[in-house]
Structures are given as C-alpha cells and as structure tokens.
Amino acid sequence: MRAEITSHVTRYSNIPTAALSLKELIGKFVQPFAANPSHRSIVTALWTFILEGKERDRQLSIRSASGGTLEPFLTHLFKGGLIFESILKQSYPHAGNTLGSYLNAAATDLNLNMALWRQHGPYSFHLLPGLRNRWQAEHFRNAPSGSPTP
C-alpha cells in the first residue's frame, strides 16, 4: 500500500506547480482527517481509491478495440469525484451547497486554471479510454527520465 501511494505522490509531485511528499500528505491530510472520527471514512476511501486504480487501468488496457463496458472505470471515476467533493466540503464548510461553490472557494488553493481546462476539455465519457493513452504518451514525452509511470 505504501509503495502504491508513494508512486502516486511522486507522480503528482512531478507536476511543476505541485510539490508534495508522503510525509506532507500524512501530516496535512491523513492525520487531521483521521483525528476526527466523522472524517476517517474519507481517508479510507482515498486509500482504497488509489489502490483500486491499478486494477481499473488494467481493465481499460484489456478492453476490446470494438468496445466493451466502461462501467468499472466510470464507477471508479465517480468514486474519485465523491471523495474530492467530500474533501472540499470538509475543507471549505461555509462555501455553499454546490460543487461549483466549493471549487470557487478552493480555486486559489487548488491552483485551478479554467482557461487550461477549456483548452483541453470537456471530454465525453466514450472518448476517455483513447484519451488515457494520449495522456500517458504525453506524460512519457514530458516526464524527466526515471519518473514513475502514470
């Protein structure tokens, strides 16, 4: 579990504007959330989400060229969105009652760049498997040598 989470933290830290260590993740997120019994499920959900990611990636890679179900990937994607929304609600409790209001409240902290999103998105669900391959190829072209795979 530690190796998988460390791999994701390292990959995330390769983003120029995002520096994060496992120690910081534990100190700034896990410990504060675990200290409150009503928030512990968010930490558990995040860990299982990370650990399930490798299996979902494998399932997408063996999906037939002529199609196949996206259900496991979509379920995983929605679970990630729910975890993200739960974290935002706990971090910005007075932001409002919609995801948009939480994102607006967190825009500076999250370094959200809507212009960048508009340039690259939005995406249709049926295009996601192909985009995964493109994003992975872009990561390998842009990543420093020796960086972990996405």
PANUDREN-85062 format. One record per residue: x, y, z of N, C-alpha, C in turn; residue in three letters; chain. Coordinates in Angstrom, 1 decimal, decimal comma, padded with zeros to 4 digits. Example, Ala and Ser with C-alpha at 12.3 -4.5 7.8 and 13.67 -1.06 7.14 Angstrom:
BEGIN
[[013,2; -005,7; 007,8]; [012,3; -004,5; 007,8]; [013,2; -003,3; 007,8]; Ala; A]
[[012,8; -002,2; 007,1]; [013,7; -001,1; 007,1]; [012,9; 000,0; 007,9]; Ser; A]
//
This chain:
BEGIN
[[000,8; -001,2; 000,0]; [000,0; 000,0; 000,0]; [000,9; 001,2; 000,0]; Met; A]
[[001,9; 001,2; 000,8]; [002,8; 002,4; 000,9]; [003,5; 002,6; -000,4]; Arg; A]
[[003,9; 001,6; -001,1]; [004,6; 001,7; -002,4]; [003,7; 002,3; -003,4]; Ala; A]
[[002,4; 001,9; -003,5]; [001,5; 002,4; -004,4]; [001,2; 003,9; -004,2]; Glu; A]
[[000,9; 004,2; -002,9]; [000,6; 005,6; -002,6]; [001,8; 006,5; -002,8]; Ile; A]
[[003,0; 006,0; -002,5]; [004,3; 006,8; -002,8]; [004,4; 007,0; -004,2]; Thr; A]
[[004,1; 006,0; -005,1]; [004,2; 006,1; -006,5]; [003,3; 007,3; -007,0]; Ser; A]
[[002,1; 007,3; -006,5]; [001,2; 008,4; -006,9]; [001,6; 009,8; -006,4]; His; A]
[[002,1; 009,8; -005,2]; [002,6; 011,1; -004,6]; [003,8; 011,6; -005,5]; Val; A]
[[004,7; 010,7; -005,8]; [005,8; 011,0; -006,6]; [005,4; 011,5; -008,0]; Thr; A]
[[004,5; 010,8; -008,6]; [004,0; 011,2; -009,9]; [003,3; 012,6; -009,9]; Arg; A]
[[002,5; 012,8; -008,8]; [001,9; 014,1; -008,7]; [002,9; 015,2; -008,4]; Tyr; A]
[[004,0; 014,9; -007,7]; [005,0; 015,9; -007,4]; [005,8; 016,3; -008,6]; Ser; A]
[[005,7; 015,5; -009,7]; [006,4; 015,9; -011,0]; [005,7; 017,0; -011,7]; Asn; A]
[[004,5; 017,3; -011,3]; [003,8; 018,5; -011,9]; [004,5; 019,7; -011,4]; Ile; A]
[[004,9; 020,6; -012,3]; [005,7; 021,8; -011,9]; [005,1; 022,6; -010,7]; Pro; A]
[[003,8; 022,8; -010,7]; [003,2; 023,6; -009,6]; [002,8; 022,8; -008,4]; Thr; A]
[[003,0; 021,5; -008,4]; [002,5; 020,7; -007,3]; [003,7; 019,9; -006,7]; Ala; A]
[[004,1; 020,3; -005,5]; [005,2; 019,6; -004,8]; [004,5; 019,0; -003,5]; Ala; A]
[[004,7; 017,7; -003,4]; [004,1; 017,0; -002,3]; [004,9; 015,8; -001,9]; Leu; A]
[[005,1; 015,6; -000,7]; [005,8; 014,4; -000,2]; [004,8; 013,5; 000,6]; Ser; A]
[[005,2; 012,3; 000,7]; [004,3; 011,4; 001,5]; [004,2; 011,9; 003,0]; Leu; A]
[[005,3; 012,4; 003,5]; [005,2; 013,0; 004,9]; [004,2; 014,1; 004,9]; Lys; A]
[[004,2; 015,0; 003,9]; [003,3; 016,1; 003,9]; [001,8; 015,6; 003,8]; Glu; A]
[[001,6; 014,6; 002,9]; [000,3; 014,1; 002,7]; [-000,2; 013,5; 004,0]; Leu; A]
[[000,6; 012,8; 004,7]; [000,2; 012,2; 006,0]; [000,0; 013,4; 007,0]; Ile; A]
[[000,9; 014,3; 007,1]; [000,8; 015,4; 008,1]; [-000,3; 016,4; 007,9]; Gly; A]
[[-000,6; 016,7; 006,6]; [-001,5; 017,8; 006,3]; [-002,9; 017,2; 006,0]; Lys; A]
[[-003,0; 015,9; 005,6]; [-004,3; 015,4; 005,3]; [-004,7; 014,2; 006,1]; Phe; A]
[[-003,9; 013,2; 006,2]; [-004,3; 012,0; 006,9]; [-004,5; 012,2; 008,4]; Val; A]
[[-003,5; 012,8; 009,0]; [-003,6; 012,9; 010,5]; [-004,7; 013,9; 010,9]; Gln; A]
[[-004,9; 015,1; 010,2]; [-006,0; 015,9; 010,6]; [-007,4; 015,2; 010,4]; Pro; A]
[[-007,5; 014,5; 009,2]; [-008,8; 013,9; 009,0]; [-009,0; 012,7; 009,9]; Phe; A]
[[-008,0; 011,9; 010,1]; [-008,1; 010,8; 011,0]; [-008,4; 011,1; 012,4]; Ala; A]
[[-008,0; 012,3; 012,8]; [-008,3; 012,8; 014,2]; [-009,8; 013,0; 014,5]; Ala; A]
[[-010,5; 013,2; 013,5]; [-012,0; 013,4; 013,6]; [-012,7; 012,1; 013,1]; Asn; A]
[[-013,3; 011,4; 014,0]; [-014,0; 010,2; 013,7]; [-015,0; 010,3; 012,5]; Pro; A]
[[-015,6; 011,4; 012,3]; [-016,6; 011,5; 011,2]; [-015,9; 011,7; 009,9]; Ser; A]
[[-014,6; 012,0; 009,9]; [-013,9; 012,2; 008,6]; [-013,0; 011,0; 008,2]; His; A]
[[-012,9; 010,0; 009,1]; [-012,0; 008,9; 008,8]; [-012,4; 008,1; 007,6]; Arg; A]
[[-013,6; 008,1; 007,3]; [-014,1; 007,4; 006,1]; [-013,5; 008,0; 004,8]; Ser; A]
[[-013,3; 009,3; 004,8]; [-012,7; 010,0; 003,6]; [-011,3; 009,5; 003,4]; Ile; A]
[[-010,5; 009,3; 004,5]; [-009,1; 008,8; 004,3]; [-009,1; 007,4; 003,8]; Val; A]
[[-010,0; 006,5; 004,4]; [-010,1; 005,2; 004,0]; [-010,5; 005,1; 002,5]; Thr; A]
[[-011,5; 005,9; 002,1]; [-012,0; 005,9; 000,7]; [-010,9; 006,3; -000,2]; Ala; A]
[[-010,1; 007,3; 000,2]; [-009,0; 007,7; -000,7]; [-008,0; 006,6; -000,9]; Leu; A]
[[-007,6; 006,0; 000,2]; [-006,6; 004,9; 000,1]; [-007,1; 003,8; -000,8]; Trp; A]
[[-008,4; 003,3; -000,6]; [-008,9; 002,3; -001,5]; [-009,1; 002,7; -002,9]; Thr; A]
[[-009,4; 004,0; -003,1]; [-009,5; 004,5; -004,5]; [-008,1; 004,4; -005,2]; Phe; A]
[[-007,1; 004,8; -004,5]; [-005,7; 004,7; -005,0]; [-005,3; 003,3; -005,3]; Ile; A]
[[-005,6; 002,4; -004,4]; [-005,3; 001,0; -004,6]; [-006,1; 000,3; -005,7]; Leu; A]
[[-007,3; 000,7; -005,9]; [-008,1; 000,2; -007,0]; [-007,8; 000,7; -008,4]; Glu; A]
[[-007,1; 001,8; -008,4]; [-006,7; 002,5; -009,7]; [-005,9; 001,6; -010,6]; Gly; A]
[[-005,0; 000,8; -010,1]; [-004,2; 000,0; -010,9]; [-005,0; -001,1; -011,6]; Lys; A]
[[-006,0; -001,6; -010,9]; [-006,9; -002,6; -011,5]; [-007,8; -002,0; -012,5]; Glu; A]
[[-008,3; -000,8; -012,3]; [-009,1; -000,2; -013,3]; [-008,3; 000,1; -014,5]; Arg; A]
[[-007,1; 000,5; -014,4]; [-006,2; 000,8; -015,5]; [-006,0; -000,5; -016,3]; Asp; A]
[[-005,7; -001,6; -015,6]; [-005,6; -002,8; -016,3]; [-006,8; -003,2; -017,1]; Arg; A]
[[-008,0; -003,0; -016,5]; [-009,2; -003,4; -017,1]; [-009,4; -002,5; -018,4]; Gln; A]
[[-009,0; -001,3; -018,4]; [-009,1; -000,4; -019,6]; [-008,2; -000,9; -020,6]; Leu; A]
[[-007,0; -001,3; -020,2]; [-006,0; -001,7; -021,2]; [-006,4; -003,0; -021,9]; Ser; A]
[[-007,2; -003,9; -021,3]; [-007,6; -005,1; -022,0]; [-009,0; -005,0; -022,6]; Ile; A]
[[-009,6; -003,9; -022,6]; [-010,9; -003,6; -023,2]; [-010,7; -003,8; -024,7]; Arg; A]
[[-011,6; -004,5; -025,3]; [-011,5; -004,8; -026,8]; [-011,6; -003,5; -027,6]; Ser; A]
[[-010,9; -003,5; -028,8]; [-010,9; -002,4; -029,6]; [-012,3; -002,0; -030,1]; Ala; A]
[[-013,2; -003,0; -030,2]; [-014,6; -002,8; -030,7]; [-015,5; -002,4; -029,6]; Ser; A]
[[-015,0; -002,2; -028,4]; [-015,9; -001,7; -027,3]; [-015,8; -002,6; -026,1]; Gly; A]
[[-016,7; -002,5; -025,3]; [-016,8; -003,2; -024,0]; [-017,2; -002,2; -023,0]; Gly; A]
[[-017,5; -002,8; -021,8]; [-018,1; -001,9; -020,8]; [-017,0; -001,0; -020,2]; Thr; A]
[[-017,5; 000,2; -019,9]; [-016,7; 001,2; -019,2]; [-017,2; 001,3; -017,7]; Leu; A]
[[-018,1; 000,4; -017,3]; [-018,7; 000,5; -016,0]; [-017,7; 000,6; -014,9]; Glu; A]
[[-016,7; -000,4; -014,8]; [-015,8; -000,3; -013,7]; [-015,0; 001,0; -013,7]; Pro; A]
[[-014,6; 001,5; -014,8]; [-013,9; 002,8; -014,9]; [-014,8; 004,0; -014,5]; Phe; A]
[[-016,0; 004,0; -015,0]; [-016,9; 005,1; -014,6]; [-017,3; 005,1; -013,1]; Leu; A]
[[-017,5; 003,9; -012,6]; [-017,8; 003,8; -011,2]; [-016,6; 004,3; -010,4]; Thr; A]
[[-015,4; 004,0; -010,8]; [-014,2; 004,4; -010,1]; [-014,0; 006,0; -010,2]; His; A]
[[-014,3; 006,5; -011,4]; [-014,3; 007,9; -011,7]; [-015,3; 008,7; -010,8]; Leu; A]
[[-016,5; 008,1; -010,7]; [-017,5; 008,8; -009,8]; [-017,1; 008,7; -008,3]; Phe; A]
[[-016,5; 007,6; -007,9]; [-016,0; 007,4; -006,6]; [-014,9; 008,5; -006,3]; Lys; A]
[[-014,0; 008,7; -007,2]; [-013,0; 009,8; -007,1]; [-013,6; 011,1; -006,9]; Gly; A]
[[-014,6; 011,4; -007,7]; [-015,3; 012,7; -007,6]; [-016,0; 012,9; -006,3]; Gly; A]
[[-016,6; 011,8; -005,8]; [-017,2; 011,9; -004,5]; [-016,2; 012,1; -003,4]; Leu; A]
[[-015,1; 011,5; -003,4]; [-014,0; 011,7; -002,5]; [-013,5; 013,2; -002,5]; Ile; A]
[[-013,3; 013,6; -003,7]; [-012,9; 015,0; -003,9]; [-013,9; 016,0; -003,4]; Phe; A]
[[-015,1; 015,8; -003,7]; [-016,2; 016,6; -003,2]; [-016,3; 016,6; -001,6]; Glu; A]
[[-016,1; 015,4; -001,1]; [-016,1; 015,3; 000,4]; [-015,0; 016,0; 001,0]; Ser; A]
[[-013,8; 016,0; 000,4]; [-012,6; 016,7; 000,9]; [-012,9; 018,2; 000,9]; Ile; A]
[[-013,4; 018,7; -000,3]; [-013,8; 020,1; -000,4]; [-014,8; 020,5; 000,6]; Leu; A]
[[-015,8; 019,7; 000,9]; [-016,8; 020,1; 001,9]; [-016,2; 020,2; 003,3]; Lys; A]
[[-015,3; 019,3; 003,6]; [-014,7; 019,4; 004,9]; [-013,7; 020,6; 005,0]; Gln; A]
[[-013,0; 020,9; 003,9]; [-012,0; 021,9; 003,9]; [-012,6; 023,3; 003,8]; Ser; A]
[[-013,8; 023,4; 003,2]; [-014,5; 024,7; 003,0]; [-015,9; 024,6; 003,4]; Tyr; A]
[[-016,2; 024,4; 004,7]; [-017,6; 024,1; 005,1]; [-018,6; 025,2; 004,9]; Pro; A]
[[-018,2; 026,4; 004,7]; [-019,1; 027,5; 004,5]; [-019,1; 028,0; 003,1]; His; A]
[[-018,6; 027,3; 002,2]; [-018,5; 027,7; 000,8]; [-019,9; 027,8; 000,1]; Ala; A]
[[-020,8; 027,0; 000,5]; [-022,1; 026,9; -000,2]; [-022,6; 025,5; -000,2]; Gly; A]
[[-023,4; 025,2; -001,2]; [-024,0; 023,9; -001,3]; [-023,9; 023,2; -002,6]; Asn; A]
[[-023,1; 023,7; -003,5]; [-022,9; 023,1; -004,8]; [-021,4; 022,8; -005,0]; Thr; A]
[[-021,1; 021,9; -005,9]; [-019,7; 021,6; -006,2]; [-019,0; 022,9; -006,8]; Leu; A]
[[-019,7; 023,6; -007,6]; [-019,2; 024,9; -008,2]; [-018,8; 025,9; -007,1]; Gly; A]
[[-019,6; 026,0; -006,1]; [-019,3; 027,0; -005,0]; [-018,1; 026,5; -004,2]; Ser; A]
[[-017,9; 025,2; -004,0]; [-016,7; 024,7; -003,3]; [-015,5; 024,9; -004,2]; Tyr; A]
[[-015,6; 024,6; -005,5]; [-014,4; 024,8; -006,4]; [-014,0; 026,3; -006,5]; Leu; A]
[[-015,0; 027,2; -006,5]; [-014,7; 028,6; -006,5]; [-014,0; 029,0; -005,2]; Asn; A]
[[-014,4; 028,5; -004,1]; [-013,8; 028,8; -002,8]; [-012,4; 028,2; -002,7]; Ala; A]
[[-012,1; 027,1; -003,4]; [-010,8; 026,4; -003,4]; [-010,0; 026,8; -004,6]; Ala; A]
[[-010,4; 027,6; -005,5]; [-009,7; 027,9; -006,7]; [-008,2; 028,3; -006,5]; Ala; A]
[[-008,0; 029,2; -005,6]; [-006,6; 029,6; -005,3]; [-005,8; 028,5; -004,7]; Thr; A]
[[-006,3; 027,8; -003,7]; [-005,6; 026,7; -003,0]; [-005,3; 025,6; -004,0]; Asp; A]
[[-006,2; 025,3; -004,9]; [-006,1; 024,2; -005,8]; [-005,3; 024,6; -007,1]; Leu; A]
[[-005,0; 025,9; -007,2]; [-004,4; 026,4; -008,4]; [-005,2; 026,0; -009,7]; Asn; A]
[[-006,5; 026,2; -009,6]; [-007,3; 025,9; -010,8]; [-007,2; 026,9; -011,9]; Leu; A]
[[-007,0; 026,4; -013,1]; [-006,8; 027,2; -014,2]; [-007,9; 026,9; -015,2]; Asn; A]
[[-009,0; 027,6; -015,2]; [-010,1; 027,3; -016,0]; [-009,8; 027,5; -017,5]; Met; A]
[[-008,9; 028,4; -017,8]; [-008,5; 028,6; -019,2]; [-007,9; 027,3; -019,8]; Ala; A]
[[-007,0; 026,7; -018,9]; [-006,4; 025,4; -019,3]; [-007,4; 024,3; -019,5]; Leu; A]
[[-008,4; 024,2; -018,6]; [-009,5; 023,2; -018,8]; [-010,3; 023,4; -020,1]; Trp; A]
[[-010,6; 024,7; -020,3]; [-011,4; 025,0; -021,6]; [-010,5; 024,6; -022,8]; Arg; A]
[[-009,2; 024,7; -022,7]; [-008,4; 024,4; -023,8]; [-008,3; 022,9; -024,1]; Gln; A]
[[-008,4; 022,1; -023,0]; [-008,2; 020,7; -023,1]; [-009,5; 019,9; -022,9]; His; A]
[[-010,6; 020,5; -022,5]; [-011,8; 019,8; -022,2]; [-013,0; 020,6; -022,7]; Gly; A]
[[-014,2; 020,2; -022,4]; [-014,6; 019,0; -021,6]; [-014,5; 017,8; -022,5]; Pro; A]
[[-014,5; 016,6; -021,9]; [-014,4; 015,4; -022,7]; [-015,7; 014,5; -022,5]; Tyr; A]
[[-016,0; 013,8; -023,5]; [-017,1; 012,9; -023,5]; [-016,6; 011,5; -022,9]; Ser; A]
[[-017,5; 010,9; -022,1]; [-017,1; 009,6; -021,5]; [-016,6; 008,6; -022,5]; Phe; A]
[[-017,2; 008,5; -023,6]; [-016,8; 007,5; -024,6]; [-015,4; 007,7; -025,2]; His; A]
[[-014,9; 008,9; -025,0]; [-013,6; 009,2; -025,5]; [-012,5; 008,9; -024,5]; Leu; A]
[[-012,8; 008,8; -023,2]; [-011,8; 008,6; -022,1]; [-010,8; 007,5; -022,4]; Leu; A]
[[-011,2; 006,3; -022,8]; [-010,2; 005,3; -023,0]; [-009,1; 005,7; -024,0]; Pro; A]
[[-009,4; 006,3; -025,1]; [-008,5; 006,8; -026,0]; [-007,6; 008,0; -025,5]; Gly; A]
[[-008,3; 008,8; -024,7]; [-007,5; 010,0; -024,1]; [-006,5; 009,5; -023,1]; Leu; A]
[[-006,9; 008,4; -022,4]; [-005,9; 007,8; -021,4]; [-004,6; 007,5; -022,1]; Arg; A]
[[-004,7; 006,9; -023,2]; [-003,5; 006,5; -024,0]; [-002,7; 007,8; -024,4]; Asn; A]
[[-003,4; 008,8; -024,9]; [-002,8; 010,0; -025,3]; [-002,1; 010,7; -024,2]; Arg; A]
[[-002,8; 010,8; -023,0]; [-002,2; 011,4; -021,8]; [-001,0; 010,7; -021,3]; Trp; A]
[[-001,1; 009,4; -021,4]; [000,0; 008,6; -021,0]; [001,2; 008,8; -021,9]; Gln; A]
[[001,0; 008,9; -023,2]; [002,1; 009,1; -024,1]; [002,7; 010,5; -023,9]; Ala; A]
[[001,8; 011,5; -023,6]; [002,3; 012,9; -023,4]; [003,1; 012,9; -022,1]; Glu; A]
[[002,7; 012,2; -021,1]; [003,4; 012,1; -019,8]; [004,8; 011,6; -020,1]; His; A]
[[005,0; 010,5; -020,9]; [006,3; 009,9; -021,2]; [007,2; 010,9; -022,0]; Phe; A]
[[006,6; 011,7; -022,9]; [007,3; 012,6; -023,6]; [007,8; 013,8; -022,8]; Arg; A]
[[007,0; 014,2; -021,8]; [007,3; 015,4; -021,0]; [008,0; 015,1; -019,6]; Asn; A]
[[008,0; 013,8; -019,2]; [008,5; 013,5; -017,9]; [010,0; 013,4; -017,9]; Ala; A]
[[010,6; 013,8; -016,8]; [012,1; 013,6; -016,7]; [012,4; 012,1; -016,7]; Pro; A]
[[013,6; 011,8; -017,1]; [013,9; 010,4; -017,2]; [013,9; 009,8; -015,8]; Ser; A]
[[013,4; 008,6; -015,7]; [013,4; 007,9; -014,4]; [012,2; 008,2; -013,6]; Gly; A]
[[011,2; 009,0; -014,1]; [010,0; 009,3; -013,3]; [009,0; 008,1; -013,4]; Ser; A]
[[008,2; 007,9; -012,4]; [007,3; 006,8; -012,4]; [006,2; 006,9; -013,5]; Pro; A]
[[005,7; 005,8; -013,9]; [004,6; 005,8; -014,9]; [003,3; 006,2; -014,3]; Thr; A]
[[002,4; 006,8; -015,1]; [001,1; 007,3; -014,6]; [000,3; 006,1; -014,2]; Pro; A]
//
